[in-house]
Amino acid sequence: MFKKLLFILCLLLTTASLRAQLYESFVQEGEFGVAVGTAHYFGDLNTRAAINRPKFSAGAFFRKQISNYIGVKVAANYARLGYSDVYSQNETQKRRNLSFNTNIWEFAVSGDFNFFKFMPGVEGYNYTPYVSLGVGVFSYDPFAYLDGKKYFLRPLGTEGQGSAAYPNRKQYGTMALCIPLSFGFKYSINENTNVFAEIGYRFTNTDYIDDVSTTYAGQEAFIIPSTGTVNLPDGSVNPAYLLQDRSYETGSPIGVKDRQRGNSSQKDGYAIFQVGVSFNITSYRCPKVK
């Protein structure tokens, strides 16, 4: 009986030792992957943070694993954003009647932290929730449709940018900074492949993703010098004038000069939710001889 117990004990110790050597020899160098999902805008046209107009997003990334818990990720994402005042529950916003769409192209570098020790393909260590925080840049260029025609809003100066009436209002750029904060969960199907789901919010340093930020510029900011009116030489109305205040489509115009059009004290942001697949880059090293 004693010999049997001794044998079992030796077997358990040997198994534990071999498993420990396996863990020590396994090295996850990193992973690369792709994902698809949705994106949503938050800002001056969506002040309630409603999630009712998600649009398409997709991305790709490479993660360099520093340890079983810490990694550095380089990611590129595309997202389509858009919203309209018609979805608001606020009557003033409905009367304002503004809308936009934009394409977001984002590049970011983030630090990742796994809550659990992650070792792909090893039972009990093949899944983990994680959190990610980083910094990135993204491009955007809001546009809207008027009578079925697409107009990019930035060059129109819808809040008087570039107008002699507002010399301090400069045209905003098409690039901005973002801080991606993300939470996710990943699971390794086997030693080579993982599946994951991730949701993240982008804090940005711009209030013009939606082309809305400050006050109405008033009619004089959209006068055409050659005609002295808001009409173009061909007799049509300056599209910038029509797009800066679209309340005329819902009733009498409300875009009086210097009346609040947006809230410049709060920056715009967007969220991305994606699911995807990643492929591990692994190596093995010889256990230390004791």
GIJO-V382480 format. One record per run of one state. SS is the DSSP state (H for helix, E for strand, C for the rest). FROM is the first residue (numbers start at 1). TO is the last residue. If there is no record, write none. Layout:
ss & from & to
SS & FROM & TO
SS & FROM & TO
//
This chain:
ss & from & to
C & 1 & 1
H & 2 & 25
E & 26 & 43
C & 44 & 45
E & 46 & 46
C & 47 & 54
E & 55 & 65
C & 66 & 69
E & 70 & 84
H & 85 & 87
C & 88 & 90
H & 91 & 96
C & 97 & 98
E & 99 & 114
C & 115 & 126
E & 127 & 139
C & 140 & 142
E & 143 & 146
C & 147 & 148
E & 149 & 152
C & 153 & 153
H & 154 & 156
C & 157 & 163
H & 164 & 166
C & 167 & 174
E & 175 & 188
C & 189 & 192
E & 193 & 204
C & 205 & 214
E & 215 & 215
C & 216 & 218
H & 219 & 222
C & 223 & 223
E & 224 & 224
C & 225 & 228
E & 229 & 229
C & 230 & 230
E & 231 & 231
C & 232 & 236
E & 237 & 237
C & 238 & 238
H & 239 & 244
C & 245 & 246
H & 247 & 249
C & 250 & 259
E & 260 & 260
C & 261 & 268
E & 269 & 284
C & 285 & 290
//
